[in-house]
Amino acid sequence: MLNKTQLIGRLGRDPEVRYTHDGVALARLAVATNETWKDAEGVKQERTEWHRVVLFGKVAEVAREHLAKGALVYLEGRLQTRKWTGEDGLERYATEIVGDTLRMLGSAPAAAERSVTASANGARAVASTAEVDDIPF
């Protein structure tokens, strides 16, 4: 069976990084992807989809060090749904992407001026920056 997700999108906010009891970094990202099309009348339509992404370990550390709101990123990972009971006693669900590969494709003005590739096994390479795109938010 296969559970694999690939995204190219922009961060909607700076990464939120915390550490587990074992000292492992955990980063939460909000990533926006856009879809455009023309409707039946020929009018251009656009829809933004927001994705919850969680990174662990070295990949989370790279996100903390090199990413900021507006950064263009490529992410690979798997979908995972969490279930918990809220304070009101109702069951809640959240589907998120557990990322294992992160590539910084470009930079926002506030982001680092280099491209970073990281994967869950700790491999990391740094290359020059791609062109800066207009940031939609």
NORUR-V269323 format. One record per residue. N is the residue number from 1. RES is the residue in three letters. SS is DSSP state (H for helix, E for strand, - for the rest). NEAR is the number of other ideal C-beta (glycine too) atoms within 10 Angstrom. Layout:
# NORUR-V269323
n = {N	N}
res = {RES	RES}
ss = {SS	SS}
near = {NEAR	NEAR}
This chain:
# NORUR-V269323
n = {1	2	3	4	5	6	7	8	9	10	11	12	13	14	15	16	17	18	19	20	21	22	23	24	25	26	27	28	29	30	31	32	33	34	35	36	37	38	39	40	41	42	43	44	45	46	47	48	49	50	51	52	53	54	55	56	57	58	59	60	61	62	63	64	65	66	67	68	69	70	71	72	73	74	75	76	77	78	79	80	81	82	83	84	85	86	87	88	89	90	91	92	93	94	95	96	97	98	99	100	101	102	103	104	105	106	107	108	109	110	111	112	113	114	115	116	117	118	119	120	121	122	123	124	125	126	127	128	129	130	131	132	133	134	135	136	137}
res = {MET	LEU	ASN	LYS	THR	GLN	LEU	ILE	GLY	ARG	LEU	GLY	ARG	ASP	PRO	GLU	VAL	ARG	TYR	THR	HIS	ASP	GLY	VAL	ALA	LEU	ALA	ARG	LEU	ALA	VAL	ALA	THR	ASN	GLU	THR	TRP	LYS	ASP	ALA	GLU	GLY	VAL	LYS	GLN	GLU	ARG	THR	GLU	TRP	HIS	ARG	VAL	VAL	LEU	PHE	GLY	LYS	VAL	ALA	GLU	VAL	ALA	ARG	GLU	HIS	LEU	ALA	LYS	GLY	ALA	LEU	VAL	TYR	LEU	GLU	GLY	ARG	LEU	GLN	THR	ARG	LYS	TRP	THR	GLY	GLU	ASP	GLY	LEU	GLU	ARG	TYR	ALA	THR	GLU	ILE	VAL	GLY	ASP	THR	LEU	ARG	MET	LEU	GLY	SER	ALA	PRO	ALA	ALA	ALA	GLU	ARG	SER	VAL	THR	ALA	SER	ALA	ASN	GLY	ALA	ARG	ALA	VAL	ALA	SER	THR	ALA	GLU	VAL	ASP	ASP	ILE	PRO	PHE}
ss = {-	-	-	-	E	E	E	E	E	E	E	-	-	-	-	E	E	E	E	-	-	-	-	-	E	E	E	E	E	E	E	E	E	E	E	E	E	E	-	-	-	-	-	E	E	E	E	E	E	E	E	E	E	E	E	E	H	H	H	H	H	H	H	H	H	H	-	-	-	-	-	E	E	E	E	E	E	E	E	E	E	E	E	E	E	-	-	-	-	-	E	E	E	E	E	E	E	E	E	E	E	E	E	E	-	-	-	-	-	-	-	-	-	-	E	E	E	E	E	-	-	-	-	E	E	E	E	-	-	-	-	-	-	-	-	-	-}
near = {2	4	9	9	16	10	18	12	22	22	24	16	12	18	22	12	17	10	10	10	5	5	6	13	19	14	23	16	28	17	21	16	13	11	9	8	9	9	8	5	6	6	8	8	10	9	9	13	11	10	19	15	23	18	29	16	17	18	24	25	18	24	29	15	12	21	26	16	16	23	25	23	23	15	22	16	22	13	12	14	8	11	8	8	9	8	6	6	6	7	8	11	8	11	10	18	21	16	27	18	17	27	18	25	18	17	23	17	9	12	23	16	10	13	19	22	16	26	17	18	11	11	10	14	10	13	11	7	14	13	8	14	13	5	16	11	10}
